[in-house]
């Protein structure tokens, strides 16, 4: 079996012009920056910063964000080089197809589906929770004196004890309709909401620092014992994979707590790679895609560091734990503001509305990324080709957009998908690992293929100090993966097993490369012919 057959870059780009299966190029560099900011700034910074500070790191959550940001920046450079070479839909899936072969491409595409599908569900679920908060703050929801729900609520009870989140279903339906009509329209809508969201984040920073006290930053790196007895004991499933194999205590407090915290707050950076999935819809992608990826990530990282620093100066880890019924696991930015004795009520309301707006853009861009990855895999034949047909009127994969929205809505409305947040992290990091290691592989194989065909390389964005920097990026991503809990790893292995079954039962024989072997990369053909004893092609 030719599991490592690779599609040439030229064939990949040519496939993007296939009639009925191509996307319109309507986006510029600033559109991509907005996409990046809109998808990255969301549930993570509003919830993960406070939760990690209360349960793992204390004020050193700032360092966790710095570490996660640096790892993402390294991966972003690798994404930018690949996207510059292959400005087509599919992101890391498409990149790995040309550098490491079809089986690896399937694995990474399957992981991206995991990332974006569950991320859409997790963030939509968080949107529903914040909708209830907003309704309560404005007196439209809440409970009466007997503890019975009154007013408007996102979640309603159906017969048989089934709960249904109607608000999230309406949200997903509206966003799917906008994405179906056109990517340019959805980015304009996203741009408006992103401007509001960034304004809210700046408000959080300004108001937060007005309650800042340097005394709350001490100790900056708390000991494990300071988090209480529950922090030093846990089950096999809740400890990190690193702790499981090393025999170390749970990664709470100290340096290991910071590193584990980086693996958790990494969720706040989820989605910047979605920008790469929009490469096929971008004008002058060799210039605009790298600018969009790196520009959006730089802005969000700076905002994250400032927000986490303001949070740490507003409330100590112990205060956050005492203010929540679950010992800090449900702590948010709003919790820190509610702890301030003279905090204005309007600030809490504005921040709550801003978070709701922010989460809206995150769900939209994640839905866009999910459909573009499945679109690319379908166009390549690894998934049913019927999914990759685009509308003549809108120039978007309408069938895929609607079908994806229905699945996300069903899962989000009826299940507790929010408990799978770390599945999003591990799916994303696994993609980052393969993209990072793929850069030096792509360069070597690209050089050989061009020599075989007598062509010269054109100008593209290139990661500096390669192969050292891409390798460092890959190793750093692996380290963050080791900071995720054992239960997440078990779920991830099951997800991969399901993916392998689908690939070997359907994808391998339905692949376009299986049907059109002339599109296989020149260096792969030469190596294959040599291994079979045939004379290599001159």
PALOMAR-535383 format. One record per residue (C-alpha): residue in three letters; x, y, z. Coordinates in pm, whole numbers, plus 50000, padded with zeros to 5 digits. Example, Ala and Ser with C-alpha at 12.3 -4.5 7.8 and 13.67 -1.06 7.14 Angstrom:
// PALOMAR-535383
residu->Ala&east->51230&north->49550&up->50780
residu->Ser&east->51367&north->49894&up->50714
//
This chain:
// PALOMAR-535383
residu->Unk&east->50000&north->50000&up->50000
residu->Unk&east->50123&north->50348&up->49911
residu->Unk&east->50039&north->50507&up->50247
residu->Unk&east->50301&north->50780&up->50212
residu->Unk&east->50218&north->50888&up->49858
residu->Unk&east->50243&north->51264&up->49833
residu->Unk&east->50055&north->51508&up->49616
residu->Unk&east->50273&north->51762&up->49436
residu->Unk&east->50229&north->52128&up->49522
residu->Unk&east->50141&north->52204&up->49160
residu->Unk&east->49867&north->51938&up->49158
residu->Unk&east->49734&north->52067&up->49490
residu->Unk&east->49705&north->52421&up->49358
residu->Unk&east->49556&north->52301&up->49030
residu->Unk&east->49287&north->52106&up->49218
residu->Unk&east->49172&north->52430&up->49381
residu->Unk&east->49057&north->52552&up->49036
residu->Unk&east->48841&north->52247&up->48971
residu->Unk&east->48495&north->52356&up->48844
residu->Unk&east->48221&north->52335&up->49108
residu->Unk&east->48489&north->52283&up->49375
residu->Unk&east->48672&north->52615&up->49398
residu->Unk&east->48637&north->52906&up->49640
residu->Unk&east->48633&north->53275&up->49551
residu->Unk&east->48933&north->53491&up->49648
residu->Unk&east->48781&north->53789&up->49829
residu->Unk&east->48994&north->53838&up->50143
residu->Unk&east->49289&north->54070&up->50207
residu->Unk&east->49557&north->54079&up->50478
residu->Unk&east->49346&north->54289&up->50716
residu->Unk&east->49051&north->54051&up->50674
residu->Unk&east->49277&north->53768&up->50788
residu->Unk&east->49407&north->53967&up->51087
residu->Unk&east->49045&north->54027&up->51190
residu->Unk&east->48967&north->53657&up->51145
residu->Unk&east->49263&north->53568&up->51365
residu->Unk&east->49173&north->53813&up->51641
residu->Unk&east->48804&north->53725&up->51627
residu->Unk&east->48860&north->53351&up->51670
residu->Unk&east->49142&north->53367&up->51926
residu->Unk&east->48999&north->53622&up->52170
residu->Unk&east->48710&north->53436&up->52324
residu->Unk&east->48620&north->53188&up->52593
residu->Unk&east->48982&north->53112&up->52680
residu->Unk&east->49090&north->53451&up->52808
residu->Unk&east->48758&north->53523&up->52978
residu->Unk&east->48750&north->53193&up->53170
residu->Unk&east->49080&north->53004&up->53155
residu->Unk&east->49294&north->53285&up->53301
residu->Unk&east->49097&north->53301&up->53627
residu->Unk&east->49049&north->52924&up->53652
residu->Unk&east->49418&north->52845&up->53598
residu->Unk&east->49526&north->53117&up->53841
residu->Unk&east->49293&north->52977&up->54110
residu->Unk&east->49375&north->52609&up->54064
residu->Unk&east->49724&north->52574&up->53914
residu->Unk&east->49956&north->52873&up->53894
residu->Unk&east->49849&north->53173&up->54097
residu->Unk&east->49982&north->53506&up->53957
residu->Unk&east->50231&north->53308&up->53747
residu->Unk&east->49943&north->53248&up->53505
residu->Unk&east->50105&north->53540&up->53321
residu->Unk&east->50405&north->53317&up->53250
residu->Unk&east->50176&north->53036&up->53135
residu->Unk&east->50029&north->53271&up->52877
residu->Unk&east->50376&north->53383&up->52769
residu->Unk&east->50487&north->53021&up->52720
residu->Unk&east->50172&north->52928&up->52528
residu->Unk&east->50207&north->53243&up->52316
residu->Unk&east->50568&north->53167&up->52227
residu->Unk&east->50481&north->52810&up->52127
residu->Unk&east->50196&north->52939&up->51911
residu->Unk&east->50426&north->53199&up->51751
residu->Unk&east->50675&north->52929&up->51653
residu->Unk&east->50397&north->52717&up->51505
residu->Unk&east->50256&north->53026&up->51331
residu->Unk&east->50583&north->53076&up->51144
residu->Unk&east->50563&north->52720&up->51016
residu->Unk&east->50201&north->52765&up->50912
residu->Unk&east->50295&north->53085&up->50730
residu->Unk&east->50563&north->52909&up->50523
residu->Unk&east->50330&north->52627&up->50423
residu->Unk&east->50044&north->52865&up->50342
residu->Unk&east->50277&north->53075&up->50129
residu->Unk&east->50372&north->52766&up->49927
residu->Unk&east->50020&north->52623&up->49903
residu->Unk&east->49748&north->52890&up->49924
residu->Unk&east->49460&north->52643&up->49925
residu->Unk&east->49194&north->52535&up->50172
residu->Unk&east->49273&north->52269&up->50430
residu->Unk&east->49546&north->52429&up->50641
residu->Unk&east->49776&north->52173&up->50807
residu->Unk&east->49601&north->51884&up->50632
residu->Unk&east->49692&north->52016&up->50286
residu->Unk&east->50043&north->52108&up->50398
residu->Unk&east->50119&north->51763&up->50535
residu->Unk&east->49981&north->51597&up->50220
residu->Unk&east->50263&north->51754&up->50018
residu->Unk&east->50537&north->51705&up->50277
residu->Unk&east->50474&north->51381&up->50467
residu->Unk&east->50222&north->51184&up->50266
residu->Unk&east->49860&north->51080&up->50257
residu->Unk&east->49838&north->50879&up->50579
residu->Unk&east->49992&north->51161&up->50784
residu->Unk&east->49764&north->51407&up->50602
residu->Unk&east->49463&north->51199&up->50699
residu->Unk&east->49573&north->51191&up->51063
residu->Unk&east->49624&north->51566&up->51075
residu->Unk&east->49298&north->51634&up->50892
residu->Unk&east->49114&north->51406&up->51133
residu->Unk&east->49278&north->51593&up->51423
residu->Unk&east->49172&north->51929&up->51277
residu->Unk&east->48815&north->51806&up->51254
residu->Unk&east->48844&north->51708&up->51621
residu->Unk&east->48981&north->52053&up->51709
residu->Unk&east->48729&north->52265&up->51522
residu->Unk&east->48419&north->52053&up->51574
residu->Unk&east->48459&north->52026&up->51951
residu->Unk&east->48590&north->52382&up->51979
residu->Unk&east->48276&north->52506&up->51803
residu->Unk&east->48066&north->52305&up->52046
residu->Unk&east->48262&north->52405&up->52357
residu->Unk&east->48252&north->52775&up->52274
residu->Unk&east->47884&north->52762&up->52172
residu->Unk&east->47813&north->52596&up->52507
residu->Unk&east->48001&north->52875&up->52684
residu->Unk&east->47801&north->53127&up->52479
residu->Unk&east->47483&north->52977&up->52621
residu->Unk&east->47611&north->53007&up->52977
residu->Unk&east->47706&north->53371&up->52926
residu->Unk&east->47367&north->53435&up->52766
residu->Unk&east->47209&north->53326&up->53094
residu->Unk&east->47450&north->53556&up->53283
residu->Unk&east->47353&north->53852&up->53066
residu->Unk&east->46982&north->53778&up->53104
residu->Unk&east->47025&north->53758&up->53481
residu->Unk&east->47226&north->54082&up->53499
residu->Unk&east->46954&north->54269&up->53311
residu->Unk&east->46673&north->54115&up->53518
residu->Unk&east->46532&north->53897&up->53240
residu->Unk&east->46628&north->53561&up->53391
residu->Unk&east->46722&north->53414&up->53728
residu->Unk&east->46536&north->53214&up->53993
residu->Unk&east->46255&north->53306&up->54230
residu->Unk&east->46260&north->53290&up->54610
residu->Unk&east->46182&north->52917&up->54594
residu->Unk&east->46480&north->52842&up->54369
residu->Unk&east->46260&north->52783&up->54065
residu->Unk&east->46384&north->52919&up->53734
residu->Unk&east->46193&north->53224&up->53616
residu->Unk&east->46215&north->53447&up->53314
residu->Unk&east->46417&north->53360&up->53003
residu->Unk&east->46684&north->53089&up->53008
residu->Unk&east->46903&north->52939&up->52738
residu->Unk&east->46839&north->52587&up->52865
residu->Unk&east->46491&north->52440&up->52882
residu->Unk&east->46375&north->52107&up->53019
residu->Unk&east->46211&north->51863&up->52778
residu->Unk&east->46007&north->51551&up->52868
residu->Unk&east->46218&north->51260&up->52990
residu->Unk&east->46464&north->51482&up->53174
residu->Unk&east->46633&north->51597&up->52851
residu->Unk&east->46781&north->51947&up->52847
residu->Unk&east->46782&north->52159&up->52530
residu->Unk&east->46992&north->52473&up->52472
residu->Unk&east->46771&north->52666&up->52232
residu->Unk&east->46990&north->52979&up->52235
residu->Unk&east->47297&north->52799&up->52101
residu->Unk&east->47091&north->52639&up->51825
residu->Unk&east->46964&north->52980&up->51711
residu->Unk&east->47320&north->53116&up->51723
residu->Unk&east->47461&north->52832&up->51510
residu->Unk&east->47175&north->52860&up->51259
residu->Unk&east->47228&north->53233&up->51208
residu->Unk&east->47605&north->53200&up->51174
residu->Unk&east->47571&north->52910&up->50931
residu->Unk&east->47338&north->53119&up->50715
residu->Unk&east->47588&north->53404&up->50703
residu->Unk&east->47878&north->53173&up->50618
residu->Unk&east->47669&north->53015&up->50346
residu->Unk&east->47591&north->53350&up->50183
residu->Unk&east->47961&north->53435&up->50156
residu->Unk&east->48293&north->53453&up->50340
residu->Unk&east->48339&north->53825&up->50268
residu->Unk&east->48003&north->53912&up->50426
residu->Unk&east->48078&north->53699&up->50731
residu->Unk&east->48419&north->53865&up->50775
residu->Unk&east->48259&north->54210&up->50764
residu->Unk&east->48010&north->54105&up->51031
residu->Unk&east->48294&north->53949&up->51227
residu->Unk&east->48498&north->54267&up->51193
residu->Unk&east->48228&north->54477&up->51359
residu->Unk&east->48187&north->54232&up->51648
residu->Unk&east->48566&north->54197&up->51682
residu->Unk&east->48604&north->54575&up->51720
residu->Unk&east->48347&north->54563&up->52002
residu->Unk&east->48523&north->54265&up->52159
residu->Unk&east->48867&north->54428&up->52152
residu->Unk&east->48713&north->54739&up->52307
residu->Unk&east->48574&north->54526&up->52590
residu->Unk&east->48912&north->54360&up->52645
residu->Unk&east->49075&north->54703&up->52667
residu->Unk&east->48804&north->54806&up->52916
residu->Unk&east->48881&north->54499&up->53127
residu->Unk&east->49249&north->54594&up->53126
residu->Unk&east->49191&north->54959&up->53216
residu->Unk&east->48928&north->54897&up->53486
residu->Unk&east->49116&north->54592&up->53614
residu->Unk&east->49437&north->54786&up->53668
residu->Unk&east->49240&north->55049&up->53862
residu->Unk&east->49190&north->54779&up->54129
residu->Unk&east->49542&north->54642&up->54089
residu->Unk&east->49745&north->54575&up->54405
residu->Unk&east->50104&north->54452&up->54381
residu->Unk&east->50063&north->54274&up->54716
residu->Unk&east->49831&north->54023&up->54552
residu->Unk&east->50119&north->53909&up->54328
residu->Unk&east->50308&north->53764&up->54622
residu->Unk&east->50400&north->53483&up->54614
residu->Unk&east->50423&north->53508&up->54236
residu->Unk&east->50485&north->53132&up->54201
residu->Unk&east->50291&north->52963&up->54486
residu->Unk&east->50392&north->52625&up->54625
residu->Unk&east->50185&north->52315&up->54561
residu->Unk&east->50076&north->52303&up->54926
residu->Unk&east->49924&north->52652&up->54909
residu->Unk&east->49650&north->52521&up->54678
residu->Unk&east->49519&north->52288&up->54947
residu->Unk&east->49508&north->51913&up->54999
residu->Unk&east->49291&north->51848&up->54692
residu->Unk&east->49566&north->51985&up->54469
residu->Unk&east->49816&north->51721&up->54582
residu->Unk&east->49585&north->51423&up->54534
residu->Unk&east->49405&north->51304&up->54228
residu->Unk&east->49315&north->51000&up->54024
residu->Unk&east->49516&north->50840&up->53747
residu->Unk&east->49280&north->51000&up->53496
residu->Unk&east->49318&north->51357&up->53619
residu->Unk&east->49697&north->51374&up->53639
residu->Unk&east->49901&north->51488&up->53343
residu->Unk&east->50061&north->51231&up->53114
residu->Unk&east->50401&north->51367&up->53220
residu->Unk&east->50313&north->51307&up->53585
residu->Unk&east->50179&north->50960&up->53503
residu->Unk&east->50504&north->50843&up->53343
residu->Unk&east->50748&north->51035&up->53566
residu->Unk&east->50577&north->50948&up->53894
residu->Unk&east->50570&north->51315&up->53990
residu->Unk&east->50297&north->51480&up->54195
residu->Unk&east->50010&north->51655&up->54022
residu->Unk&east->50133&north->51957&up->53826
residu->Unk&east->49995&north->52228&up->54054
residu->Unk&east->50204&north->52517&up->54185
residu->Unk&east->50573&north->52573&up->54125
residu->Unk&east->50743&north->52548&up->53787
residu->Unk&east->50554&north->52235&up->53683
residu->Unk&east->50228&north->52412&up->53765
residu->Unk&east->50324&north->52694&up->53526
residu->Unk&east->50403&north->52445&up->53250
residu->Unk&east->50080&north->52254&up->53309
residu->Unk&east->49898&north->52587&up->53315
residu->Unk&east->50045&north->52668&up->52975
residu->Unk&east->49892&north->52348&up->52841
residu->Unk&east->49554&north->52454&up->52980
residu->Unk&east->49554&north->52821&up->52876
residu->Unk&east->49664&north->52707&up->52531
residu->Unk&east->49288&north->52677&up->52473
residu->Unk&east->49281&north->53058&up->52471
residu->Unk&east->49494&north->53056&up->52154
residu->Unk&east->49285&north->52796&up->51975
residu->Unk&east->49188&north->52898&up->51625
residu->Unk&east->49470&north->53114&up->51490
residu->Unk&east->49547&north->52833&up->51246
residu->Unk&east->49197&north->52880&up->51103
residu->Unk&east->49343&north->53176&up->50915
residu->Unk&east->49547&north->52929&up->50710
residu->Unk&east->49228&north->52744&up->50610
residu->Unk&east->49110&north->53064&up->50439
residu->Unk&east->49420&north->53082&up->50215
residu->Unk&east->49224&north->52971&up->49909
residu->Unk&east->48984&north->53263&up->49959
residu->Unk&east->49263&north->53522&up->49995
residu->Unk&east->49396&north->53766&up->49739
residu->Unk&east->49777&north->53754&up->49694
residu->Unk&east->49798&north->53473&up->49954
residu->Unk&east->50179&north->53444&up->49950
residu->Unk&east->50199&north->53789&up->50112
residu->Unk&east->49867&north->53826&up->50291
residu->Unk&east->49838&north->53488&up->50467
residu->Unk&east->50169&north->53518&up->50663
residu->Unk&east->50078&north->53875&up->50757
residu->Unk&east->49732&north->53771&up->50869
residu->Unk&east->49851&north->53478&up->51081
residu->Unk&east->50140&north->53656&up->51252
residu->Unk&east->49965&north->53993&up->51289
residu->Unk&east->49656&north->53852&up->51455
residu->Unk&east->49857&north->53631&up->51691
residu->Unk&east->50086&north->53917&up->51798
residu->Unk&east->49795&north->54144&up->51891
residu->Unk&east->49609&north->53877&up->52087
residu->Unk&east->49918&north->53763&up->52280
residu->Unk&east->49986&north->54115&up->52407
residu->Unk&east->49621&north->54154&up->52513
residu->Unk&east->49627&north->53817&up->52691
residu->Unk&east->49935&north->53904&up->52894
residu->Unk&east->49783&north->54236&up->53002
residu->Unk&east->49449&north->54077&up->53099
residu->Unk&east->49613&north->53799&up->53302
residu->Unk&east->49835&north->54053&up->53479
residu->Unk&east->49534&north->54273&up->53563
residu->Unk&east->49345&north->53968&up->53690
residu->Unk&east->49634&north->53863&up->53915
residu->Unk&east->49645&north->54212&up->54069
residu->Unk&east->49269&north->54212&up->54133
residu->Unk&east->49225&north->53881&up->54318
residu->Unk&east->49448&north->53624&up->54485
residu->Unk&east->49410&north->53254&up->54401
residu->Unk&east->49254&north->53194&up->54744
residu->Unk&east->48995&north->53468&up->54689
residu->Unk&east->48897&north->53316&up->54355
residu->Unk&east->48865&north->52971&up->54514
residu->Unk&east->48654&north->53104&up->54801
residu->Unk&east->48425&north->53293&up->54563
residu->Unk&east->48327&north->52983&up->54364
residu->Unk&east->48151&north->52667&up->54484
residu->Unk&east->48395&north->52433&up->54308
residu->Unk&east->48721&north->52568&up->54445
residu->Unk&east->48803&north->52799&up->54154
residu->Unk&east->48720&north->52565&up->53864
residu->Unk&east->48439&north->52797&up->53751
residu->Unk&east->48620&north->53125&up->53821
residu->Unk&east->48606&north->53386&up->53542
residu->Unk&east->48707&north->53746&up->53483
residu->Unk&east->48364&north->53848&up->53612
residu->Unk&east->48438&north->53668&up->53941
residu->Unk&east->48741&north->53892&up->53993
residu->Unk&east->48534&north->54206&up->53929
residu->Unk&east->48258&north->54093&up->54163
residu->Unk&east->48519&north->54062&up->54441
residu->Unk&east->48592&north->54435&up->54423
residu->Unk&east->48384&north->54618&up->54688
residu->Unk&east->48337&north->54935&up->54484
residu->Unk&east->48328&north->54788&up->54134
residu->Unk&east->48065&north->54969&up->53922
residu->Unk&east->47770&north->54753&up->53823
residu->Unk&east->47781&north->54887&up->53468
residu->Unk&east->48131&north->54747&up->53420
residu->Unk&east->48014&north->54394&up->53498
residu->Unk&east->47722&north->54428&up->53256
residu->Unk&east->47936&north->54570&up->52977
residu->Unk&east->48197&north->54298&up->53021
residu->Unk&east->47930&north->54025&up->53022
residu->Unk&east->47779&north->54158&up->52698
residu->Unk&east->48127&north->54193&up->52548
residu->Unk&east->48207&north->53832&up->52629
residu->Unk&east->47882&north->53722&up->52462
residu->Unk&east->47973&north->53922&up->52150
residu->Unk&east->48327&north->53785&up->52158
residu->Unk&east->48216&north->53425&up->52175
residu->Unk&east->47986&north->53481&up->51877
residu->Unk&east->48278&north->53558&up->51647
residu->Unk&east->48476&north->53262&up->51780
residu->Unk&east->48197&north->53018&up->51694
residu->Unk&east->48160&north->53168&up->51347
residu->Unk&east->48527&north->53143&up->51252
residu->Unk&east->48561&north->52791&up->51395
residu->Unk&east->48263&north->52681&up->51186
residu->Unk&east->48434&north->52834&up->50884
residu->Unk&east->48756&north->52647&up->50958
residu->Unk&east->48578&north->52315&up->51013
residu->Unk&east->48399&north->52327&up->50679
residu->Unk&east->48715&north->52429&up->50492
residu->Unk&east->48913&north->52133&up->50630
residu->Unk&east->48635&north->51885&up->50546
residu->Unk&east->48599&north->52059&up->50206
residu->Unk&east->48967&north->51999&up->50127
residu->Unk&east->48957&north->51635&up->50241
residu->Unk&east->48642&north->51578&up->50038
residu->Unk&east->48789&north->51737&up->49726
residu->Unk&east->49086&north->51501&up->49760
residu->Unk&east->48851&north->51203&up->49782
residu->Unk&east->48938&north->51100&up->50139
residu->Unk&east->48582&north->51189&up->50233
residu->Unk&east->48279&north->51176&up->49997
residu->Unk&east->48342&north->51410&up->49701
residu->Unk&east->47981&north->51530&up->49704
residu->Unk&east->48060&north->51736&up->50014
residu->Unk&east->48303&north->51961&up->49825
residu->Unk&east->48063&north->52102&up->49569
residu->Unk&east->48029&north->52479&up->49588
residu->Unk&east->47730&north->52696&up->49505
residu->Unk&east->47740&north->52890&up->49178
residu->Unk&east->47553&north->53174&up->49344
residu->Unk&east->47747&north->53208&up->49667
residu->Unk&east->48078&north->53038&up->49585
residu->Unk&east->48069&north->52847&up->49918
residu->Unk&east->48017&north->52476&up->50005
residu->Unk&east->47652&north->52520&up->50103
residu->Unk&east->47576&north->52150&up->50156
residu->Unk&east->47877&north->52109&up->50383
residu->Unk&east->47812&north->52433&up->50572
residu->Unk&east->47453&north->52336&up->50652
residu->Unk&east->47536&north->51975&up->50740
residu->Unk&east->47820&north->52080&up->50971
residu->Unk&east->47596&north->52334&up->51145
residu->Unk&east->47327&north->52073&up->51206
residu->Unk&east->47577&north->51833&up->51367
residu->Unk&east->47729&north->52105&up->51586
residu->Unk&east->47384&north->52223&up->51692
residu->Unk&east->47267&north->51873&up->51785
residu->Unk&east->47577&north->51791&up->51987
residu->Unk&east->47584&north->52129&up->52161
residu->Unk&east->47213&north->52147&up->52239
residu->Unk&east->47179&north->51804&up->52400
residu->Unk&east->47521&north->51713&up->52549
residu->Unk&east->47777&north->51848&up->52792
residu->Unk&east->48037&north->51900&up->52523
residu->Unk&east->48207&north->52168&up->52736
residu->Unk&east->48381&north->51893&up->52936
residu->Unk&east->48585&north->51808&up->52625
residu->Unk&east->48787&north->52131&up->52617
residu->Unk&east->49119&north->51950&up->52647
residu->Unk&east->49030&north->51737&up->52344
residu->Unk&east->49046&north->52061&up->52146
residu->Unk&east->49392&north->52131&up->52288
residu->Unk&east->49536&north->51792&up->52204
residu->Unk&east->49391&north->51792&up->51853
residu->Unk&east->49539&north->52134&up->51783
residu->Unk&east->49879&north->52059&up->51932
residu->Unk&east->49911&north->51734&up->51736
residu->Unk&east->49852&north->51933&up->51417
residu->Unk&east->50113&north->52189&up->51526
residu->Unk&east->50367&north->51912&up->51584
residu->Unk&east->50329&north->51772&up->51234
residu->Unk&east->50331&north->52115&up->51067
residu->Unk&east->50647&north->52214&up->51256
residu->Unk&east->50839&north->51899&up->51165
residu->Unk&east->50698&north->51921&up->50814
residu->Unk&east->50880&north->52246&up->50725
residu->Unk&east->51233&north->52103&up->50688
residu->Unk&east->51087&north->51792&up->50522
residu->Unk&east->50897&north->52005&up->50270
residu->Unk&east->51208&north->52210&up->50189
residu->Unk&east->51424&north->51903&up->50128
residu->Unk&east->51165&north->51726&up->49917
residu->Unk&east->51070&north->52042&up->49732
residu->Unk&east->51434&north->52103&up->49637
residu->Unk&east->51468&north->51747&up->49506
residu->Unk&east->51140&north->51759&up->49313
residu->Unk&east->51231&north->52088&up->49144
residu->Unk&east->51571&north->51946&up->49047
residu->Unk&east->51404&north->51641&up->48891
residu->Unk&east->51163&north->51858&up->48691
residu->Unk&east->51424&north->52121&up->48603
residu->Unk&east->51234&north->52406&up->48769
residu->Unk&east->51336&north->52689&up->49002
residu->Unk&east->51176&north->52782&up->49331
residu->Unk&east->50977&north->53107&up->49342
residu->Unk&east->50984&north->53351&up->49632
residu->Unk&east->50789&north->53241&up->49939
residu->Unk&east->50778&north->53322&up->50309
residu->Unk&east->51042&north->53113&up->50487
residu->Unk&east->51080&north->53029&up->50857
residu->Unk&east->51410&north->53176&up->50981
residu->Unk&east->51682&north->52951&up->51123
residu->Unk&east->51536&north->52633&up->50976
residu->Unk&east->51555&north->52348&up->51064
residu->Unk&east->51636&north->52452&up->51422
residu->Unk&east->51331&north->52673&up->51480
residu->Unk&east->51072&north->52431&up->51336
residu->Unk&east->51220&north->52144&up->51541
residu->Unk&east->51209&north->52358&up->51858
residu->Unk&east->50846&north->52440&up->51775
residu->Unk&east->50756&north->52072&up->51737
residu->Unk&east->50929&north->51971&up->52060
residu->Unk&east->50760&north->52257&up->52251
residu->Unk&east->50418&north->52144&up->52125
residu->Unk&east->50491&north->51786&up->52232
residu->Unk&east->50582&north->51914&up->52578
residu->Unk&east->50248&north->52096&up->52608
residu->Unk&east->50070&north->51778&up->52498
residu->Unk&east->50239&north->51592&up->52784
residu->Unk&east->50084&north->51847&up->53024
residu->Unk&east->49732&north->51731&up->52935
residu->Unk&east->49558&north->51473&up->53153
residu->Unk&east->49553&north->51098&up->53097
residu->Unk&east->49178&north->51091&up->53032
residu->Unk&east->49224&north->51333&up->52740
residu->Unk&east->49497&north->51113&up->52592
residu->Unk&east->49275&north->50804&up->52612
residu->Unk&east->48993&north->50986&up->52432
residu->Unk&east->49243&north->51107&up->52172
residu->Unk&east->49367&north->50753&up->52102
residu->Unk&east->49006&north->50636&up->52057
residu->Unk&east->48943&north->50924&up->51816
residu->Unk&east->49250&north->50828&up->51611
residu->Unk&east->49141&north->50463&up->51604
residu->Unk&east->48804&north->50562&up->51459
residu->Unk&east->48985&north->50774&up->51202
residu->Unk&east->49207&north->50486&up->51091
residu->Unk&east->48903&north->50265&up->51041
residu->Unk&east->48741&north->50526&up->50815
residu->Unk&east->49062&north->50583&up->50617
residu->Unk&east->49137&north->50218&up->50545
residu->Unk&east->48772&north->50131&up->50482
residu->Unk&east->48701&north->50427&up->50252
residu->Unk&east->48962&north->50701&up->50214
residu->Unk&east->49258&north->50505&up->50077
residu->Unk&east->49079&north->50364&up->49771
residu->Unk&east->48862&north->50672&up->49712
residu->Unk&east->49158&north->50909&up->49719
residu->Unk&east->49211&north->51119&up->49406
residu->Unk&east->49577&north->51013&up->49414
residu->Unk&east->49465&north->50651&up->49393
residu->Unk&east->49261&north->50736&up->49084
residu->Unk&east->49505&north->50989&up->48932
residu->Unk&east->49861&north->50873&up->49015
residu->Unk&east->50008&north->51131&up->48774
residu->Unk&east->49948&north->51393&up->49047
residu->Unk&east->50190&north->51218&up->49284
residu->Unk&east->50500&north->51427&up->49369
residu->Unk&east->50798&north->51374&up->49138
residu->Unk&east->51044&north->51278&up->49415
residu->Unk&east->50797&north->51020&up->49551
residu->Unk&east->50754&north->50866&up->49205
residu->Unk&east->51132&north->50846&up->49164
residu->Unk&east->51181&north->50683&up->49505
residu->Unk&east->50894&north->50442&up->49440
residu->Unk&east->51030&north->50339&up->49101
residu->Unk&east->51375&north->50290&up->49249
residu->Unk&east->51243&north->50070&up->49529
residu->Unk&east->51062&north->49853&up->49274
residu->Unk&east->51375&north->49811&up->49066
residu->Unk&east->51254&north->50033&up->48783
residu->Unk&east->51467&north->50290&up->48613
residu->Unk&east->51410&north->50631&up->48775
residu->Unk&east->51247&north->50892&up->48553
residu->Unk&east->51508&north->51138&up->48417
//
